[in-house]
Amino acid sequence: MKKSVVTIDGPAGAGKTTVSRMLADRLGYRYIDTGALYRVIALAVHEGGIDSKDDAALEKMCAALSLRYVLTEKGPRLLSNGRDVTDRLRTPEITMLASAVSARPAVRHFLLDVQRAMGREKGAVFEGRDMGTVVFPDADDKFYLEAPGKIRAMRRFLELRPKTKLTFEEVERDLLRRDRNDSTRAEAPLKPAVDAIRIDSADLAPTEVVAVMLGHIEKMAEN
């Protein structure tokens, strides 16, 4: 089967990361967590004391960044200027800051080039929020993974519980606020691509979601 670019978009807590990793493994593809790229920018903003709304400062900072994924015994790791920052990207603070910087044109334009460069060789599953609408509008296979807010918030709460003292209500509030930020921003808002296959993951196990995706990919490859 000819290698393709697969995009999986959707809101936080829909199960994109688990499904994307599993699908990439089944296909023998690279897994690219594009949300992590925005988190790296957020981390750099945080560490540099940069105003997240200062586009000139953001553009200058991005120009000095070199981002790349490497495959290690621990799985895919994300390097920023040669430094492994993977384990510093999942705090609530960086998560909310990533949502803020992702709306800035300077950041989106910088990462657009980074992501498209990663996709030129194909054979990759890109997880994100605007992969099928903006970054890869001509992608071979597009999916949009969704679920009700309460379910997504509980998934995120259980994921964060070993690392934070946030209550479920606080996690839900942050998740819904991020939903609003992502879906109402002027630059590349979160929405399904018109030709994306929409999948509600509320009552499906990750393996079942992957099976649906594989079925579609195989069907498209035959056409």
N, C-alpha and C positions, 0 to 999 in steps of 0.2 A: 504494500500500500504506500502510495506517495506521501511523503511527509508534508504536514500542513502547519498552519498557525491556528491554534484554538484559543478563543477568548472566553473567559468566565467572569461576568460582572455581577454585581449585586450589592446590597447593603451589608453593614457589619452584622456578624452573627448568623448569616444565612448558611454558613457551612462551606464557604468558597475554598478556604485553605485546605481543609481535609480532603475535599472532593478533588481539587486541582492537583494535589500531590498524588492521590491515588490514580487519577486519570493519566497523569504524566508517566507514572510508573507502569501502568498497563500498556501505554502506547510506546514506551521507550523514549519519551520526549524529555526535554529540559523543562523544569518547573520554574516559572518566574513570578515571584510575589511582588507585583508593582507597588502595592501599598507600602511595602517595606522601603521602597525607594523614597517615597514621600516622608516616611518616618526618619530616614537618614537626613533628609533636608531639615526636618524639624529638630533633630538632635543637634545638627550643626548650628541652627538658629539659636537653640537653647544654650549651647556651650559658648557661642560667640556673643551672646547678649544682644542679638540683632532684633530689630523691630520687625515682626512678621508681616507688617503692612508696608514696609519700605522696599518698594520694588527695585530701586537702584542698588541698595545694599544686598538684596537677595540675588540679583543678577551677578553682582561682583563675587559673592560667595559661591554661587553655583559654578562660575567660570573656573574657580580654583579647585573644584571637586572632581575626583575620578572615582566612578562607582563601577564595581564589577562583582559578579557572583562567582564563587569557586565551590567545587564539590569536594567535601572532606569526609572523614569517617563519621562526623556528626551530622552529615547531610549538607544541603546548600547553605553556604555562609556568605554574608554580604560584607564586602570590604569598601571602606571609604578612605581614599588616599592610602591604601595599603593596610589600614587598621580594621580588624574584625570588630564590627559594632553590632552584630546580630543580637546579642543578649541584652542590649540596652534599648531596644526599640519598642518594647511592649508595655511600658508603664502608662497609666492613665494620662499623665501629664503630656507625654510625647504623643499619645494617641490624639488628644484634643488639639495639640499644636499642629500635628500633621494635617488634620482636617482644615485648619486655618490656612496654612501655607499652600495647601493643594489648590486653593482658590486663586492664588496669585499668578498672573500671566507669566512672570519671569521664571517661576518654578515650573509651570506646566510646559512652557516652551523648551526649557532645558531638558526635562525628563522625556519629552516627546521624542527628541533626537536619540536619547539614550535607549529608550524602549524599542524604537524602530530599528536601531542598529542591532539590538539583541534578537530581533525577529527576522532579520534578513536570511539567516540560514534555515529558517523554518524548523520543523520538528520541536515545537515549544508550546507549552500551555501557559498563557498569560492570565493571571488573576488580578482583577482590579475593579474599577468603577466606570471607566470610560474606554475600556480596551476595544469593544466592538463598535462604539459610536465615533470615537475620535482617533485613537492611536492606530487601530487596524480596521478601518471601515470595510476593507476588502478581504477580511479574514475568511478562511475556508469554512470554519465551524464556529458559530457564536452561541453562547448560552447566557441566560440571565437567571441567577439563583435567588430565590426569595423565600420569605416566611413571615408570619405575623410578628409584630414587635415584641410581644410578651415572650414568645418562644425564643427569639433571637437574644433578648436581654438575659434570659435564664441561661442560655448556652454561654454567653460571655461572662456572666457572674460565676458560673462553675469553673470556667477557664481561669479567671482571675483570682478566685478565692484563696489558693495557696500563696499568692503573692501580694495581696492587698487586704485591707480591712474595710473596703467599701461595702455598703449594704446593697441588697438587690435593688432597692428603690433608687439609690444613687447611680448604679450601673445602668439601670433602665433609663433614667433621666439623661445621662450622658449619651447613651446610644441613640435615643430619639432626637436629641439636640444635634448629634452628628448627622442623622438622617436628614433633618431639615437643612443643615448647612450644605450637605453634599447635593441635595436635590434642588436647591434654590439658587445656588451660585450661578453667576453669569457665565463663567468660564467652564465649559464641559460639565454640565450638571449630570448627576447620577440619573440614568434612565435606561430602559432596555433599548437596544438597537431594534429597528423595525423588523429586521430579519433574524433576530435572535430567538432561539428556542427557550421559552420561559418554563422554569421548573420550580414548583413549590416544594420545599424540602421539609415542611412541617411534619409530615407523616411518613417520610422516607428515610431509611438508613443511608449512610454515605455510599455503601455498596450498591444500593438500589438506584441512587442518583447517577452513579458512574455507569451503571448498566444502561440507563436511558441515554446517556451521552454517547457511549460506545455504539449503541444501536444506530443513533443518528449519524455519527461519523462514518460508520461502515456503509450505511445507505447512501450517503453523499458521495463516498468514494466510488460506488458502483455506477453512479450517473455520469 
